[in-house]
Structure formats: C-alpha cells, structure tokens
Amino acid sequence: MARTDRNKSTYTASTCPRCQGTGQITGTITSVTEKQMKMFKAFKKFFTENGYPPSVRILAAREMESATTVYNKLMALVDKGILGKEKDRAWNNWFIKKDIERR
C-alpha cells in the first residue's frame, strides 16, 4: 500500500523564544520573580551550609517541586546573569555569579 502525502508528518523549524535562534540571550533582563528569588535563596543556603552547589533533585526535594520546574527556574536565573553554569561538568555545575539576596 502506497503512502500518500496527507499521511506524512511535516516538521517546521522554530527558533528559541529566549535567544531567537542565536544561542545568546539578547537584551538585559533585570526583574526576578518571587519564585525565582525563593529558589535562589534555597540554592545559596545549601551552598553555604555544605560548601558545594545542590543538584536539581536536591533542590526539588527541599522545595517540594518537580525537577523540571527547578531546572527551568535555575535556567531563568542563568539567563538573567545571576547564576552561572559550567559547561565542562556533566552534573552539579551551577554557581553564583551575582548575589542578589535582599536582606
């Protein structure tokens, strides 16, 4: 039985909404949401208590959130220049670039 055109799935390329396909985040993002601030405080608290950065799963367990949600919040903080992510390490590669905790 021959396959017809209407049965073929088509793929359309799309660009990343954060970087517009360039791989670099454009513009400056300065506002930090309340939930991102809470995640930053939890990250910083773990880091100061233990001397090494927490994994995504550890933060997820402490904050009672899914690992995907924690990862997305950490990546938002990386995009805003608050956290950094080392590229040569496979896991646990987050670090604080800018301390924004309000006291």
PyMOL commands that set and color helices and strands:
alter all, ss='L'
color gray80, all
select helices_A, chain A and resi 5-7+34-50+56-63+67-79
alter helices_A, ss='H'
color red, helices_A
select strands_A, chain A and resi 83-85+94-96
alter strands_A, ss='S'
color yellow, strands_A
deselect
rebuild
show_as cartoon
